Amino acid sequence: MVTQLRPSDLAAWLKSLPADAKPVVLDVREPWELQTASVTPDGFTLVAIPMNEIPARLADLDGTQPLACLCHHGARSQRVALFLEHNGFAQVVNIAGGINAWSAELDPTVPRY
């Protein structure tokens, strides 16, 4: 079962990771969505791969890195998180509420759409 993480809990999750961890926020939205609204990396690396490209680009991701999946509202990212978990990724969480909640809870400068 994939852990659900609210955007407001992201900082605590990042702090809970080992000092040598290289956490990634995996944004699985479409390119037009990234142009509309995006997050600023702070304590993590931001990687953008649209959901439908994940299976073909699985090798682009490091299964040993902590991954937090992000989409618009949390449904697509949940599916990707489950897919990654089923493919051996050990440290995967879903950012519940997606970028919409990110804007509401963390950074109101991120446009809501």
N, C-alpha and C positions, 0 to 999 in steps of 0.2 A: 504494500500500500504506500502510495506516495504521500509524503508529508505536505500539508497545505500551510503556506507561510504568507501572512498578510504583509503588504509592503511596509507597514509601520513596524514590523518585526524583523525586517531585513538586516538592520544594523546589529541587532543582538545575534542573529544567525551568523553573520560574518565574524563577529567577535568570538563566537563559540568554536570556530574552526581553528585547527592548528596554525601556528605562526607561518609555517612554510606552505600552507595551502594556497592555491591560486584559483580562487573562486571565479566562476563564470556565470553571468546572466545571459541565458540563451533566449534571444528574442525571436520567436517563430512567426511573427506577423509578415505580411506581404510588404514589398518595397514601398508601395504608395502609403501604407500605414506608417512606416518608419519616417517617411518624409513629413507626414502629418504631425506625428508626435513621437518623441524618443526620450530615453533616459540618459542622464550623464553618469558615466562610470565613476564610482566613489568607493574604493576598496574592493573592486571587482573588475574583471574584463568583460566588456560587452561584445557578444558574438551574435550576428544576425544571420539566421538561416531560415527561410520560409518553411513552414511545416511540411509541405509536400516534397521538399528537397532533402529532408532529414535522412530517410533511408539510404539514399545514394551518397550522402555526404557524412555518414556515420564515422568514417575514418578521419574526418576533420576535427572530431571531438576527442578529448582525452578522458577515457573512462575513469581515471583516478582523480580527476579534479571535481570538486563540489560544483554542481550545476543547479541553478535556479531558473526554471523555465518561465517565460513571460509571453503573454499575448494581449489581446484587447480586454477580455473579461475573465479569462482563466480557463475556458473550456478547451481550446486548441492546445494550450501549454500543458494542460493535464493529460491529454492524449499523448503528446510528445514525451512527457515525463514517464508515463507508463511504458511507452515503447522503449525508451532508453533503459529503464529499469529491467525490462524483459531482455534487453541485449547486454546485460552485465554491468551497467553503470551503477555504482554502489551508492553514491551520494547525490541523489536527485530530489529536489523539492519543486513544488509548483507555487508560483506567486499567485495566490488566490485573489481574484478581482482584477487581475491584469493591470495594464497601464492606466485604465480608468480609475482603479483604486489607488494606483501610484500617485496620480494627480490629486486625488482627494485627500490622501493620507500623508504623502511625503513632499510633493513638489507641485504646488498649484500653477506654476508656470508651464507645466506640461499640458498642452492642449487636450481637451476631452472631445471625443468625436463619436 
